[in-house]
Amino acid sequence: MFQRIHQKLGTAGFIISIVALVAALGGGAYAASGGLTGKQKKEVEKIAKKYAGKRGKQGKQGPAGPAGPAGSAGAKGDKGDAGAAGSNGSNGAPGAAGTSVTNNPVPVGNAKCKELGGAEFKVGAGASTFACNGETGFTETLPKGKTEMGAWSYGETPPETFVASTSISFVIPLATVPSFHFITAANAGAEAANCPGEVAEPKAAAGQLCVYLNESLMEHFGGPFESLNKLTTAGVVMFFHTQQESGQTPEFPPGFALGTWAVTAP
């Protein structure tokens, strides 16, 4: 009988019928308590399990529903831990060996080395590289256009002579002997082309030796004997004649003069 009822009503309807039947049989107890007793519940469950059919096969999956709206962006997550250090990569293949030219000297005067000389190097098919000789702190002669300068003076002359002498030595010798000029207030203008300086700032044009007289400090100076001068590439020895003071005997003529000089290499 229960099987026929189950077939007609289905599982859900069948369980409802059982509940109604138990309720009818309980009568007043169900009404008074407002529900089934524990015993009644167990009876219903027992009957329902006995006559319930087997679970049917799962139906086919239905079509996917429409995509829902995009959710709002979540809060930024915490910074993750640093990853482990990766392993070292393998070494690349060695490059091709270059060729060098080591026995190819750069001649003096080559523009790359500014007249210093040196060597030319070439790697592979690349452009040439020049290794130039460096400048040294020593020079045999004063470089072209360079000037050196100094001071000169002489004191009293020896007895029984009216000639005094002094010398000027060049710190760096010249390649050729310069032209000599003795500059005083009287000839400074005429000699300006060769000797454009003065006692306080001696100057000389290329190839010229200019000796400036400090006339404000001279005493008993008669002038130079330029014909007696000994001029070389290393310096000059200058000779002067002196004037005696009034009333002095010629055996002891005093003399005094000083100045500056400059020479410029041609």
C-alpha positions in Angstrom: 0.0 0.0 0.0 2.7 2.5 0.9 4.5 1.6 -2.3 1.5 2.5 -4.4 1.1 5.8 -2.5 4.7 6.6 -3.0 4.5 6.0 -6.7 1.4 8.3 -7.0 2.6 11.1 -4.8 6.4 11.1 -5.2 8.9 11.3 -2.5 8.0 14.7 -1.2 4.2 14.1 -1.3 4.7 10.7 0.3 6.6 12.1 3.3 3.9 14.8 3.8 1.3 12.0 3.8 3.1 10.0 6.4 3.4 13.1 8.6 -0.3 13.8 8.2 -1.1 10.2 9.1 1.0 10.2 12.2 -0.6 13.5 13.2 -4.1 12.1 12.7 -3.2 9.1 14.8 -1.6 11.2 17.5 -4.7 13.4 17.6 -4.8 15.5 20.7 -1.1 14.9 21.5 -0.1 16.7 18.3 -2.5 19.5 18.9 -1.4 20.0 22.4 2.3 20.1 21.8 2.1 22.0 18.5 4.2 19.3 16.7 5.3 15.7 16.5 6.8 14.0 19.5 10.2 12.5 19.3 8.8 9.0 18.9 6.5 10.2 16.1 9.5 11.8 14.3 11.4 8.6 14.4 8.5 6.6 13.0 8.1 9.1 10.2 11.8 9.0 9.3 11.8 5.2 9.5 8.9 4.8 7.1 10.2 7.5 4.8 13.6 5.8 4.5 12.0 2.4 3.9 9.9 3.5 1.0 12.0 6.2 -0.4 13.3 5.4 -3.9 17.0 5.4 -4.9 18.7 8.7 -5.8 18.3 9.4 -9.5 21.2 10.1 -11.8 22.6 13.6 -11.8 21.1 15.7 -14.6 23.1 17.5 -17.2 24.8 20.7 -16.4 22.7 23.7 -17.3 24.0 26.5 -19.5 26.3 29.1 -17.9 24.5 32.1 -16.5 25.4 35.7 -17.7 28.6 37.2 -16.2 28.0 39.2 -13.1 29.2 42.8 -12.7 32.9 43.3 -11.9 33.6 43.6 -8.2 35.3 46.6 -6.7 39.1 46.6 -6.4 40.4 44.9 -3.3 42.8 46.5 -0.9 46.5 46.4 -1.8 48.1 43.3 -0.4 51.2 43.2 1.8 54.6 43.1 0.0 55.7 39.5 -0.5 59.0 38.1 0.6 62.0 38.4 -1.6 62.5 35.5 -3.9 65.6 33.4 -3.6 68.7 34.5 -5.6 69.0 32.9 -9.0 71.9 30.9 -10.0 74.8 32.5 -11.9 74.6 32.3 -15.7 77.2 30.4 -17.7 80.1 32.3 -19.1 79.8 33.4 -22.7 82.1 32.1 -25.4 85.5 33.9 -25.6 85.7 36.5 -28.3 88.1 36.2 -31.2 91.6 37.2 -30.6 92.6 40.6 -31.9 95.7 41.5 -33.7 98.0 44.3 -32.7 100.7 46.2 -34.4 103.4 47.0 -31.8 106.4 47.7 -34.1 104.9 50.7 -35.9 106.5 53.8 -34.4 104.7 57.1 -34.9 107.2 59.5 -36.5 108.0 62.8 -34.7 105.7 65.5 -36.1 102.7 63.2 -36.5 99.6 65.2 -35.7 98.1 62.4 -33.4 101.0 62.8 -31.0 101.7 66.5 -31.3 105.3 66.1 -32.3 106.1 63.9 -29.4 106.4 60.6 -31.2 105.0 57.3 -30.0 103.5 54.0 -31.3 100.4 53.1 -33.3 98.2 50.1 -32.2 95.4 48.4 -34.1 93.0 45.7 -32.8 91.2 43.6 -35.4 89.6 45.7 -38.1 89.1 48.7 -35.8 90.6 52.1 -36.1 94.2 52.8 -35.1 95.0 53.8 -31.5 98.1 55.9 -30.7 100.2 55.7 -27.6 102.2 59.0 -27.5 105.4 59.6 -25.7 104.9 61.9 -22.7 106.7 65.1 -22.1 109.7 65.0 -19.7 110.7 67.5 -17.1 114.0 68.0 -18.9 114.6 70.1 -22.0 118.0 70.7 -23.6 117.1 74.1 -25.0 114.4 76.7 -24.2 111.3 75.8 -26.3 110.3 78.1 -29.2 108.6 81.3 -28.1 109.2 80.7 -24.3 110.8 83.4 -22.1 113.1 83.3 -19.1 114.2 86.2 -17.0 116.3 87.3 -14.1 118.2 90.1 -12.4 121.8 91.4 -12.8 124.1 93.8 -10.9 127.7 94.7 -10.3 129.5 96.4 -7.5 132.7 98.4 -7.1 135.4 97.9 -9.6 138.9 96.6 -8.7 141.6 99.2 -8.2 143.5 100.8 -11.2 140.7 100.1 -13.7 137.6 101.9 -15.1 136.0 98.7 -16.4 133.4 96.6 -14.5 131.9 93.3 -15.6 129.0 91.0 -14.7 127.4 87.9 -16.2 124.0 86.6 -17.0 123.4 82.9 -17.2 120.3 81.4 -18.8 118.5 78.8 -16.7 117.8 76.9 -19.9 120.2 77.4 -22.8 119.0 78.7 -26.2 119.3 76.8 -29.4 120.9 79.8 -31.1 122.7 83.0 -29.9 120.2 85.8 -29.3 120.6 89.5 -30.2 121.8 91.8 -27.4 120.0 95.0 -26.3 120.9 97.2 -23.4 117.8 99.3 -22.5 118.0 102.7 -20.7 115.5 105.5 -20.4 117.1 107.2 -23.4 116.6 104.3 -25.9 113.6 102.5 -24.5 111.2 103.9 -27.1 113.5 103.1 -30.1 114.0 99.5 -28.8 110.3 98.9 -28.0 109.8 96.5 -30.9 112.6 94.2 -29.6 112.2 94.9 -25.9 108.6 95.9 -25.1 109.1 95.6 -21.3 110.6 97.6 -18.5 112.7 97.0 -15.4 109.7 96.0 -13.2 108.4 93.7 -16.0 111.2 92.6 -18.3 110.1 91.3 -21.8 111.9 90.3 -25.0 110.7 89.5 -28.5 111.7 86.1 -30.0 115.4 85.8 -30.5 116.2 88.9 -28.4 118.1 89.3 -25.1 116.9 92.5 -23.4 119.0 93.9 -20.4 117.1 96.7 -18.5 119.0 99.3 -16.5 117.5 100.4 -13.2 118.7 104.0 -13.4 117.1 105.1 -10.2 119.5 103.0 -8.2 122.7 103.3 -10.2 125.7 105.2 -9.1 128.8 106.1 -11.0 127.6 104.3 -14.2 129.3 105.2 -17.4 127.6 102.8 -19.8 128.2 99.4 -21.5 131.1 98.3 -23.6 128.9 96.3 -25.9 131.8 95.5 -28.2 133.5 93.6 -25.3 130.4 91.5 -24.4 130.7 87.8 -24.6 127.3 86.5 -25.9 126.5 82.8 -26.1 123.5 80.5 -26.0 124.1 80.0 -22.3 124.2 83.6 -21.3 126.3 86.8 -21.6 129.3 88.5 -19.9 128.7 92.2 -19.9 131.4 94.9 -19.6 130.8 98.5 -18.4 133.0 101.6 -17.9 132.5 103.5 -14.7 132.7 107.2 -13.8 134.8 108.5 -11.0 133.5 111.0 -8.4 134.9 114.5 -8.3 138.1 114.7 -6.4 138.9 111.0 -6.5 142.1 109.6 -7.9 141.7 107.5 -11.1 143.3 104.5 -9.2 140.1 103.9 -7.2 137.1 104.6 -9.4 133.9 103.2 -7.8 131.1 101.6 -9.9 127.6 100.4 -9.2 124.6 99.4 -11.4 121.8 96.8 -11.5 118.7 95.8 -13.5 116.7 92.9 -14.9 116.8 90.9 -18.1 114.6 88.7 -20.3 115.3 86.5 -23.2 112.9 84.7 -25.6 113.7 81.7 -27.7 113.4 82.2 -31.5 
